[in-house]
Amino acid sequence: MSSEALAPPLPPWVTAVHAASRAFGVAAAGLILLSVGVICQMVFVRAVLGQSSIWQTEFVTFALVAATFIGAPYILLTRGHVAVDVVPLMAATPLRRKLHFLGSALALVFCGFFLYAAVPWWWEAFDTGNTTSSIWRARLWIPYLSVPVGLALLCLQFLAEIWLVATRRQLPFGLAPDERL
């Protein structure tokens, strides 16, 4: 019997955060694919039809920013981010845990401050009905919403990661106890 079969199930909040991170990761990938399609359409409209583009550049910019923010929790979940792990690789597991907690706490504080600043920024765009200055006149609260939503889920994903390491359900940095340089 594997050790995974003996492990107690994850609490519902961790399972929900992981599921939301995966769903937002899929949405981020969809936004990137949609952006590629819109860029192709824009090139066709401009090069073949000789017309100007109205909404495409703004849409792609907003979609890629949204993909970045709502995709960040998935990247954290899957450890897809670029990490400098030379020190954790050389450290024993107890030190790895401390490094993990320190790094995760610093990242969580940064994301928390960023979230704290992003909510009023989004709310102002929503409350005032701000739009882009282009002919498209996109309502800014819609693309801006991806920033606080993505950051809130990223904070929750950091909390889940910290909890998993603190309760020894996951190893810090995903490294096995005997993995050392």
C-alpha positions in Angstrom: 0.0 0.0 0.0 1.4 3.4 -0.9 1.9 6.2 1.5 -0.6 8.3 -0.4 -3.3 5.8 0.3 -2.6 6.1 4.0 -2.6 9.9 4.1 -5.8 11.5 5.4 -7.8 13.4 2.8 -7.0 17.1 2.4 -9.3 19.5 4.1 -12.1 20.8 1.9 -10.6 24.3 1.8 -7.3 23.1 0.4 -9.1 20.9 -2.2 -11.3 23.9 -3.2 -8.2 26.2 -3.6 -6.4 23.5 -5.7 -9.5 23.0 -7.9 -9.9 26.8 -8.3 -6.2 27.2 -9.2 -6.6 24.4 -11.8 -9.7 26.0 -13.3 -8.1 29.4 -13.4 -5.0 27.8 -15.1 -7.3 26.4 -17.8 -9.0 29.8 -18.2 -5.5 31.5 -18.5 -4.5 29.1 -21.2 -7.8 29.7 -23.0 -7.1 33.5 -22.8 -3.7 33.0 -24.3 -5.1 30.9 -27.2 -7.9 33.4 -27.7 -5.3 36.2 -27.9 -3.4 34.3 -30.6 -6.6 34.0 -32.6 -7.4 37.6 -32.2 -3.9 38.6 -33.3 -4.3 36.4 -36.4 -7.7 38.1 -37.1 -6.1 41.5 -36.6 -3.3 40.7 -39.1 -5.9 39.5 -41.6 -8.1 42.6 -41.2 -5.2 44.9 -41.6 -3.1 43.2 -44.2 -5.7 41.5 -46.4 -8.8 43.7 -46.0 -6.9 46.9 -45.6 -9.0 48.0 -42.6 -7.8 49.4 -39.3 -8.0 47.4 -36.1 -10.3 48.9 -33.4 -10.4 46.6 -30.4 -7.9 43.8 -31.0 -4.7 45.4 -29.5 -6.5 46.4 -26.3 -8.2 43.0 -26.1 -5.0 41.1 -26.4 -3.2 43.3 -23.9 -6.0 42.9 -21.3 -6.3 39.2 -22.0 -2.6 38.5 -21.5 -2.5 40.5 -18.3 -5.6 38.6 -17.1 -3.9 35.3 -18.1 -0.9 36.3 -16.1 -2.8 37.1 -12.9 -5.4 34.3 -13.0 -2.8 31.8 -14.1 -0.3 32.5 -11.3 -2.0 30.3 -8.7 -1.9 27.3 -11.1 1.8 28.0 -11.7 2.4 28.0 -7.9 0.3 24.8 -7.5 2.4 22.9 -10.1 5.7 24.5 -9.2 5.9 25.8 -12.8 7.7 29.0 -11.8 11.3 29.6 -12.2 13.0 29.0 -8.9 16.6 29.2 -7.6 16.8 26.1 -5.5 20.5 25.7 -5.1 20.4 26.5 -1.4 17.4 24.2 -0.7 19.1 21.4 -2.6 22.2 21.7 -0.4 20.2 22.0 2.8 18.9 19.3 5.1 15.1 18.9 5.3 14.7 20.9 8.5 16.4 23.9 7.0 14.5 23.4 3.7 11.3 23.8 5.8 12.5 27.0 7.3 13.5 28.4 3.9 10.2 27.4 2.5 8.2 29.1 5.3 10.4 32.2 5.0 10.1 32.5 1.2 6.4 31.7 1.2 5.6 34.1 4.0 7.5 36.9 2.2 5.7 36.1 -1.1 2.3 36.0 0.8 2.9 39.4 2.4 3.9 40.9 -1.0 0.8 39.4 -2.7 -1.3 40.6 0.3 -0.1 44.2 -0.1 -0.6 44.0 -3.8 -4.1 42.7 -3.3 -4.8 45.4 -0.8 -3.9 48.1 -3.4 -5.6 46.3 -6.3 -9.1 46.1 -4.8 -9.6 49.9 -4.5 -8.1 50.4 -7.9 -10.6 47.9 -9.4 -13.5 49.4 -7.4 -12.7 52.9 -8.6 -12.9 51.7 -12.2 -16.2 49.9 -11.5 -17.7 52.7 -9.5 -16.9 55.5 -11.9 -17.6 53.4 -15.1 -14.2 54.3 -16.6 -13.6 53.1 -20.1 -10.6 53.0 -22.5 -10.0 56.1 -24.5 -10.1 54.2 -27.8 -13.2 53.9 -30.1 -13.9 50.5 -28.5 -14.6 52.1 -25.1 -14.1 48.9 -23.1 -15.2 49.2 -19.5 -12.0 49.0 -17.5 -13.5 47.2 -14.5 -13.8 44.0 -16.5 -10.2 43.5 -17.3 -9.0 45.0 -14.0 -11.0 42.4 -12.1 -8.5 39.8 -13.0 -5.9 41.5 -10.8 -7.6 41.2 -7.4 -9.2 37.9 -8.3 -5.9 36.4 -9.3 -4.1 37.8 -6.4 -6.7 36.6 -3.9 -6.5 33.1 -5.2 -2.7 33.3 -5.3 -2.7 34.3 -1.6 -5.0 31.3 -0.8 -2.7 29.0 -2.8 0.3 30.3 -0.8 -1.7 29.6 2.4 -2.5 26.1 1.2 1.2 25.4 0.3 2.3 26.7 3.7 -0.3 24.5 5.5 0.7 21.4 3.5 4.4 21.8 4.4 3.5 22.7 8.1 1.4 19.6 8.5 4.1 17.5 6.7 1.7 16.4 3.9 4.1 17.9 1.4 7.8 18.3 1.4 9.3 21.8 1.0 10.2 22.7 -2.6 8.9 19.3 -3.6 12.3 17.7 -2.8 12.6 14.3 -1.2 14.3 14.2 2.2 17.4 12.5 0.8 17.8 14.7 -2.3 21.0 16.6 -1.8 23.8 17.9 -4.0 
